[in-house]
Amino acid sequence: MFGNPYIYHYRKWLFISAGAEGDLGVWGLIKQMDSQYHMLVYGDWGFHKNNAFGGNILLPKHQIEEWIEQAMQNNRYEKAE
């Protein structure tokens, strides 16, 4: 994933997006279930593409927690109840 992620947290859902120099980026929709993180939709975009992929990928908990920590430190984390 690209650096400096933006994370929006709503209940058990995380929306993570990151870009590189404004001309390409990635995003993911992740659901937390039983203390595990499942990426259900992944997308990438650029000048000539806009893709979305569906699935159910189990992500390492430590990686998500690192991204959340990084987003919090950079003031790029929002949480709604």
C-alpha positions in Angstrom: 0.0 0.0 0.0 1.1 3.6 -0.5 2.3 5.7 2.3 0.3 8.0 4.6 -3.0 6.2 4.7 -6.3 7.9 5.5 -8.7 5.8 7.7 -12.3 6.3 8.4 -13.7 4.0 11.1 -17.4 3.4 11.5 -18.6 0.8 13.9 -16.9 -2.5 12.7 -16.0 -1.0 9.3 -12.7 0.7 8.1 -12.3 2.6 4.9 -8.6 3.0 4.1 -7.3 5.0 1.2 -3.8 6.1 0.2 -2.3 7.8 -2.9 0.9 8.6 -4.5 1.5 12.2 -5.7 -2.2 12.6 -6.6 -2.2 10.6 -9.8 -2.7 7.0 -8.5 -4.0 5.4 -5.4 -5.6 2.5 -3.6 -8.5 2.0 -1.2 -10.0 -0.8 0.8 -13.2 -1.6 2.7 -12.4 -3.7 5.7 -14.8 -5.3 8.3 -13.7 -6.4 11.8 -15.2 -9.7 12.8 -14.2 -11.5 16.0 -11.0 -9.5 16.4 -9.9 -10.3 12.8 -9.9 -7.9 9.8 -11.4 -9.0 6.5 -10.9 -6.9 3.4 -14.1 -7.3 1.4 -13.5 -4.7 -1.4 -10.2 -3.4 -2.8 -9.8 -0.7 -5.4 -7.1 1.1 -7.3 -7.3 4.1 -9.5 -5.1 6.2 -11.8 -5.3 8.3 -14.9 -6.6 5.5 -17.1 -8.1 3.1 -14.7 -10.6 2.8 -11.9 -10.9 -0.8 -10.6 -12.7 -2.5 -7.7 -12.2 -6.1 -6.7 -14.4 -8.1 -4.3 -13.4 -11.0 -2.1 -12.8 -11.9 1.5 -9.1 -11.6 2.4 -8.0 -12.0 6.0 -5.5 -9.3 6.8 -2.8 -9.5 9.5 -4.0 -7.7 12.6 -0.6 -6.2 13.3 -0.6 -4.6 9.9 -4.0 -2.9 10.3 -3.0 -1.7 13.8 0.2 -0.2 12.3 -1.8 1.6 9.6 -4.3 2.9 12.3 -1.4 4.2 14.4 0.3 5.9 11.5 -3.0 7.5 10.5 -3.6 8.8 14.0 -0.1 10.2 14.2 -0.6 12.1 10.9 -4.1 13.3 11.8 -5.6 11.2 9.1 -7.9 9.0 11.2 -11.6 9.7 11.8 -14.0 7.6 13.9 -17.8 7.9 14.0 -20.0 6.1 16.4 
